């Protein structure tokens, strides 16, 4: 346990313990709603948020990317509900456009190198103040999940049935998108644009392979996210590799294991 002698490792461990359940809970709802690329599209929009913030004179990049992500998510939802194209198509279109605009603007301003670290993230750089923000986000996500889970689950099953039961589908869908946007954006600097979607989706996807009901689905997703996060941090310390990619590698291994386990159980 010698690695715990370092403050930055302790901060990273606390961040994992707070962020992993958040990613797992958000991920289960995203997977249920067949929006696996949504968090990826939000991540890609981060560079555009930074660039637009710079053009508007917003010095704090975190503020500009969160504001842009909320607007991006609401517009994406609106377009998605107004067209007959598949959700994955709409999300892919928005994701591609957002990334291209961000790269073009930052390249034009000569600022791309300054923010290129957002692509891969750096979990070990998280500060105590940022841990406070993450703790607040953790509490808000739990509250949101408690009050809206049944509604989101009903919407994922059948939107018309949800409307017939008095659920404001548009409002709940937008709230879910905004919460996801905020969580993704406050985590993007530590996790990285290229990895954020994996951190959100893989725990839920792995849990889905081995869970029999909703309670197991959420519980297993949280356990998988926590164990993979902590194990990834420890292994990355001793192998001297980046923490984020190591966590995703472990999550990928867990997914493959649960996938094969599911196939074996079906055969038997």
Secondary structure, 3 states (H helix, E strand, C coil): CHHHHCHHHHHHHHHHHHHHHHHHHHHHHHHHCCCCCHHHHHHHHHHHHHHHHHHCCCCCHHHHHHHHHHHHHHHHHHHHHHCCCCHHHHHHHHHHHHHHHHHHHHHHHCCHHHHHHHCCCCHHHCCHHHHHHHHHHHHHHHHHHHHHHHHHHHHHHCHHHHHHCCCCHHHHHHHHHHHHHHHHHHHHHHHCCCCHHHHHHHHHHHHHHHCCCHHHHHHHHHHHHHHHHHHHHHHHHHHCCCHHHHHHHHHHHHHHHHHHHHHHHHHC
